[in-house]
Amino acid sequence: MNRKLAGFIHTTPPTISMVERFMARCAPDIDIVHIYNGLVKRDNFSSPVGCTPKSNLVRYTNFARELQAAGCDIIVSCCSLMRHATMYGAQAVDVPFIQLDAMVLDAAADGYSRIGVINTTEYVVPYVSEHLNTRAGSAGKKPDILFSNNNAVLQLFNAGDFESHDRIVLEDMRKLEGQGVDCILMGQIPLGLMEEKIRAAKFNVPVLLAGESAFRHIAELLEK
């Protein structure tokens, strides 16, 4: 029996090891392959906030075609800024092409009305807001969304100072918790790297992130 193959697209190197770890735990019977291209991130952050550059629409379409040709049964985007590019590229392939955090965002919109979002860059705000508002709006709801907006933290992540990055993120989560949110949504996929630290911190509200649940969702999609 042929094993299923999942293809992951990355715009920052740390998500590669994150995928390897979670897939080994949640979907060990699925083979994986990666595509990484740092130009995607460069072009995202050199464009206006909320604008997906055409160059990245083209790249994601080409990545998707390449992964489908390689035999992938599912393609997964590991960048929260690429919502539009994922939807665009999905039209060019015949296998599912999804955002890793889509299920997590859906769960936030479906189950909660006052959503605290951890973001370390303003660039992610339009995409998270769009997804939450669209999903909730389809059910006749309008969520109250609070962003942490601590944009200096991303510099620590990019510099590899994950200890300082994680400490500040946890502090920002406590601040959101103190503002009476119903849940805390980790608004960027790489924050899934913090899952163990977040569990150890024992927050009083649910914390939603692209961690174990997101990867088990991939396995479930492939089983179908």
C-alpha positions as CSV (number, residue, x, y, z in Angstrom):
1,M,0.0,0.0,0.0
2,N,1.4,3.4,-1.0
3,R,2.0,5.9,1.8
4,K,0.3,9.3,1.6
5,L,2.5,12.3,0.9
6,A,2.1,15.8,2.4
7,G,3.9,18.8,1.0
8,F,4.6,21.9,3.2
9,I,5.5,25.3,2.0
10,H,7.7,27.5,4.3
11,T,8.7,31.1,4.3
12,T,10.8,30.9,7.5
13,P,13.2,28.1,8.4
14,P,12.0,27.4,12.0
15,T,8.6,26.0,10.7
16,I,10.4,23.2,8.9
17,S,11.6,21.6,12.2
18,M,8.2,22.3,13.7
19,V,6.4,20.4,11.0
20,E,8.9,17.5,11.3
21,R,8.3,17.2,15.0
22,F,4.5,17.4,14.9
23,M,4.1,15.1,11.9
24,A,6.2,12.5,13.6
25,R,3.9,12.7,16.6
26,C,0.5,13.1,14.9
27,A,0.9,11.5,11.5
28,P,3.9,9.1,11.5
29,D,2.5,7.1,8.6
30,I,2.5,10.1,6.2
31,D,5.6,11.0,4.3
32,I,6.4,14.7,4.0
33,V,8.3,17.0,1.7
34,H,9.2,20.6,2.1
35,I,9.6,23.7,-0.1
36,Y,11.3,26.8,1.5
37,N,11.8,30.1,-0.3
38,G,12.9,33.2,1.7
39,L,12.0,35.5,-1.2
40,V,8.3,35.1,-0.2
41,K,9.0,36.6,3.2
42,R,11.1,39.4,1.7
43,D,8.4,40.4,-0.8
44,N,5.7,40.2,1.8
45,F,7.4,42.6,4.1
46,S,8.5,45.0,1.4
47,S,4.8,45.4,0.3
48,P,2.1,47.4,2.0
49,V,0.3,45.8,4.9
50,G,-2.6,43.7,3.7
51,C,-1.3,43.4,0.1
52,T,-0.2,40.0,-1.2
53,P,2.4,40.8,-3.9
54,K,1.8,39.3,-7.3
55,S,5.2,37.6,-7.2
56,N,4.0,35.5,-4.2
57,L,0.7,34.6,-5.9
58,V,2.8,33.2,-8.8
59,R,5.3,31.5,-6.5
60,Y,2.6,29.7,-4.5
61,T,0.9,28.6,-7.7
62,N,4.2,27.2,-9.0
63,F,5.0,25.5,-5.6
64,A,1.6,23.9,-5.6
65,R,2.0,22.5,-9.1
66,E,5.4,21.2,-8.3
67,L,4.2,19.5,-5.1
68,Q,1.2,17.9,-6.9
69,A,3.5,16.7,-9.7
70,A,5.8,15.1,-7.0
71,G,2.8,13.1,-5.8
72,C,1.6,15.1,-2.8
73,D,-1.9,14.2,-1.7
74,I,-2.2,17.5,0.3
75,I,-0.3,20.8,0.2
76,V,0.0,23.0,3.3
77,S,1.0,26.6,3.6
78,C,3.0,27.4,6.8
79,C,2.8,31.2,6.6
80,S,-0.1,33.1,8.1
81,L,0.4,36.0,5.6
82,M,-0.3,33.7,2.6
83,R,-4.1,33.3,2.9
84,H,-4.8,34.9,-0.5
85,A,-1.9,33.1,-2.2
86,T,-3.1,29.8,-0.9
87,M,-6.6,30.4,-2.2
88,Y,-5.1,31.5,-5.5
89,G,-2.8,28.6,-5.8
90,A,-5.5,26.1,-4.9
91,Q,-7.2,26.8,-8.2
92,A,-4.2,25.4,-10.1
93,V,-4.1,22.0,-8.5
94,D,-6.4,19.0,-8.0
95,V,-5.4,18.2,-4.4
96,P,-6.3,20.1,-1.2
97,F,-4.1,23.2,-0.7
98,I,-4.8,24.6,2.8
99,Q,-3.4,27.0,5.4
100,L,-2.0,25.2,8.4
101,D,-3.8,27.5,10.8
102,A,-7.2,27.6,8.9
103,M,-8.9,25.1,11.2
104,V,-7.6,27.0,14.3
105,L,-9.0,30.3,13.0
106,D,-12.3,28.5,12.2
107,A,-12.5,27.2,15.8
108,A,-11.9,30.7,17.2
109,A,-14.6,32.2,15.0
110,D,-17.1,29.4,15.7
111,G,-16.7,29.1,19.4
112,Y,-15.8,32.5,20.8
113,S,-17.0,36.1,20.6
114,R,-14.2,38.1,22.3
115,I,-11.0,36.8,20.8
116,G,-7.6,37.9,21.9
117,V,-5.0,37.5,19.2
118,I,-1.2,37.3,19.7
119,N,0.6,39.0,16.8
120,T,4.2,40.0,16.5
121,T,3.8,41.9,13.2
122,E,1.1,44.2,11.9
123,Y,1.3,42.4,8.6
124,V,-0.8,39.5,9.9
125,V,-3.7,41.6,11.2
126,P,-5.6,42.0,8.0
127,Y,-5.5,38.3,7.2
128,V,-6.5,37.1,10.6
129,S,-9.3,39.7,10.8
130,E,-10.6,38.8,7.4
131,H,-10.7,35.1,8.2
132,L,-12.4,35.5,11.6
133,N,-14.9,38.1,10.3
134,T,-15.7,36.0,7.2
135,R,-16.2,32.8,9.2
136,A,-18.2,34.4,12.0
137,G,-20.2,36.5,9.5
138,S,-21.4,33.4,7.7
139,A,-23.1,32.4,11.0
140,G,-24.5,35.9,11.5
141,K,-21.9,36.8,14.2
142,K,-19.4,39.6,14.5
143,P,-16.4,38.9,16.8
144,D,-14.7,41.4,19.0
145,I,-11.0,41.0,18.2
146,L,-8.2,42.3,20.4
147,F,-4.6,42.2,19.0
148,S,-1.5,42.2,21.2
149,N,0.3,44.3,18.5
150,N,3.8,43.8,20.0
151,N,5.7,44.3,16.7
152,A,9.1,44.4,18.3
153,V,9.0,40.7,19.2
154,L,9.4,39.5,15.6
155,Q,12.9,40.9,15.6
156,L,13.9,38.6,18.4
157,F,12.4,35.6,16.6
158,N,14.3,36.5,13.3
159,A,17.5,36.9,15.3
160,G,17.1,33.4,16.8
161,D,16.6,34.7,20.4
162,F,13.6,32.4,21.0
163,E,14.0,32.5,24.8
164,S,13.3,36.3,24.9
165,H,10.7,36.0,22.2
166,D,8.8,33.3,24.1
167,R,9.0,35.1,27.4
168,I,7.5,38.3,26.0
169,V,4.8,36.5,24.1
170,L,3.7,34.7,27.3
171,E,3.6,38.1,29.1
172,D,1.4,39.5,26.2
173,M,-0.9,36.5,26.6
174,R,-1.4,37.2,30.3
175,K,-2.3,40.8,29.4
176,L,-4.9,39.6,26.9
177,E,-6.3,37.2,29.5
178,G,-6.6,40.1,31.9
179,Q,-8.7,42.0,29.3
180,G,-11.5,39.4,29.6
181,V,-11.1,37.6,26.3
182,D,-12.9,34.3,25.8
183,C,-9.9,32.7,24.2
184,I,-6.4,33.5,23.1
185,L,-5.6,32.9,19.4
186,M,-1.9,32.6,18.4
187,G,-2.2,34.5,15.2
188,Q,0.9,33.3,13.5
189,I,1.8,29.7,12.6
190,P,5.4,29.7,14.0
191,L,3.9,30.4,17.5
192,G,3.0,26.7,17.4
193,L,6.6,26.2,18.4
194,M,5.6,27.4,21.9
195,E,2.9,24.8,22.5
196,E,4.7,23.0,25.4
197,K,5.5,26.3,27.1
198,I,2.0,27.5,26.7
199,R,0.6,24.3,28.2
200,A,3.0,24.6,31.1
201,A,1.8,28.2,31.7
202,K,-1.8,27.0,32.4
203,F,-3.9,29.9,31.1
204,N,-7.4,30.3,32.4
205,V,-8.9,30.6,28.9
206,P,-8.5,28.3,25.9
207,V,-5.4,28.9,23.8
208,L,-5.7,28.1,20.1
209,L,-2.6,27.6,18.0
210,A,-1.3,25.7,14.9
211,G,0.1,22.9,17.0
212,E,-1.0,19.3,17.6
213,S,-4.6,19.8,16.7
214,A,-3.8,21.3,13.3
215,F,-1.5,18.4,12.4
216,R,-4.0,15.8,13.5
217,H,-6.5,17.6,11.2
218,I,-4.1,17.1,8.3
219,A,-4.0,13.4,9.1
220,E,-7.8,13.3,9.2
221,L,-8.1,15.0,5.8
222,L,-5.7,12.4,4.3
223,E,-7.7,9.5,5.8
224,K,-10.7,10.8,3.9
